[in-house]
Amino acid sequence: PAFEAKPSLYDLKLQLLQGGFESVLMSGSGTAFFCLGEGKFPKELKGTIYSTKTVNRPLSNWYAV
């Protein structure tokens, strides 16, 4: 529904996928996209970009620091 209401969001998703991200998903009702994998953001991208790294732990040790 968000892509129908604002087609430019779909265009942005395609640009991010073409930039090399494995997955590009939308959070909530379209307030944010999040990208999985390594990729490049378009230079003309407007907004704020936050980079993060995931932490993978074994199920038996998920609470370790």
C-alpha positions as CSV (number, residue, x, y, z in Angstrom):
1,P,0.0,0.0,0.0
2,A,2.8,2.5,0.7
3,F,4.3,1.9,-2.8
4,E,0.8,2.6,-4.3
5,A,0.4,5.8,-2.3
6,K,3.9,7.0,-3.0
7,P,5.6,5.3,-6.0
8,S,8.9,7.0,-5.3
9,L,9.3,4.7,-2.3
10,Y,9.4,1.8,-4.7
11,D,11.9,3.6,-6.9
12,L,14.1,4.1,-3.8
13,K,13.9,0.4,-2.9
14,L,15.0,-0.6,-6.4
15,Q,17.9,1.9,-6.2
16,L,19.0,0.3,-2.9
17,L,18.8,-3.2,-4.4
18,Q,20.8,-2.1,-7.4
19,G,23.4,-0.7,-5.0
20,G,24.1,-4.2,-3.9
21,F,22.1,-4.8,-0.8
22,E,20.8,-8.3,-0.3
23,S,17.4,-7.3,1.1
24,V,15.7,-3.9,1.4
25,L,12.7,-3.9,3.7
26,M,10.3,-1.3,5.0
27,S,9.7,-0.8,8.7
28,G,6.2,-0.2,9.9
29,S,4.0,1.8,7.5
30,G,6.9,3.3,5.6
31,T,8.7,5.4,8.1
32,A,12.0,3.7,7.4
33,F,13.8,1.3,5.1
34,F,16.4,-1.1,6.4
35,C,18.9,-2.8,4.2
36,L,20.7,-6.1,4.8
37,G,24.1,-6.9,3.4
38,E,26.8,-4.7,2.0
39,G,25.9,-2.1,-0.6
40,K,26.2,1.5,-1.6
41,F,23.6,4.2,-0.9
42,P,22.6,6.5,-3.9
43,K,24.4,9.9,-3.7
44,E,21.1,11.7,-4.2
45,L,19.5,9.9,-1.2
46,K,17.8,12.4,1.1
47,G,17.4,11.4,4.7
48,T,19.5,10.0,7.5
49,I,21.6,6.8,7.2
50,Y,22.6,4.8,10.2
51,S,25.0,1.9,9.8
52,T,24.9,-1.0,12.2
53,K,26.5,-4.4,12.6
54,T,24.6,-7.4,13.8
55,V,25.8,-9.6,16.5
56,N,25.3,-13.3,16.2
57,R,25.6,-15.5,19.2
58,P,24.7,-19.2,19.8
59,L,21.3,-19.7,21.3
60,S,22.9,-21.1,24.5
61,N,24.9,-17.9,25.0
62,W,22.7,-15.1,23.6
63,Y,23.2,-13.0,26.7
64,A,27.0,-12.7,26.4
65,V,28.6,-9.3,26.1
